Amino acid sequence: MVWLVIVGLLVLLWAVSLGKIHLGSSLNSKTTFLNDNASAGLPSRKNVLLVIAHPDDETMFFSPTINYLTSRGHNVYILCLSTGNADGIGGIRKEELYLASVVLKVPSQRVKVVDHPDLQDGFHKVWNCNLLEMIIKEEVDSKAIDVIITFDNYGVSGHCNHCDVHRGVRKLLQNSSQQVEAWELVSNNILRKYCGPVDIWLSILLARKCLNRELQSLLNENPFQSYAAMAQHRSQWIWFRKLFVSFSSYTYVNTLKMMNR
Ligand SMILES: [Zn+2]
């Protein structure tokens, strides 16, 4: 009986959280991420570069951020540092990324997939930080990037390629004289990672408690779009990834932390 009540409460909490996301949250309307000028009536369109390691990272982990940015008119660019060729289907996965990006309203011409012999997908492949820094810098310069968004030092899943991408961006920030703003996606513990939309409450609370605004909570205004985008990664769209996309908090909310401090 007690278990039934607990399960019932969890289902109710899940539904309320989804409703909050779907109807548009008044809490989230206070989010000012990259939107300071807009609130003052000034144009605020920025060039934002999302730096990822593999095709599907953009949808599985960053879709709340992408949806937030595109819906506010920012120019989103995606730099994917490998084709995801661990299983020998890098060519297919590269094309899938272009298809998923279109669903996420990022034009294909703003998506770049790197296929470098020293940056190959794999758990035991160490990616050189200097090489990563050079490639990312080239993209930042050529696209006049204002803001970089990437993984944090754990990279959500602990995948070494994700962690190396973080180190590449970190190195660029240390060596660059340019004023590029950078944000990292905060990795959640396993409980928060798989509590679906319920995590929005904690994410919003933590961001609001952070007085210097170095934490931002971005709700996914269109989680169904994320699901549709993930379906474009057909080679990866198997049952456990369908479960992941449904139960992962990263489908519903991203907590971003400023890297420049
Ligand atoms: Zn990945």
Residues whose N, C-alpha, C, O or C-beta is under 5 A from the ligand:
A	BS01	ZN	A53 H54 D57
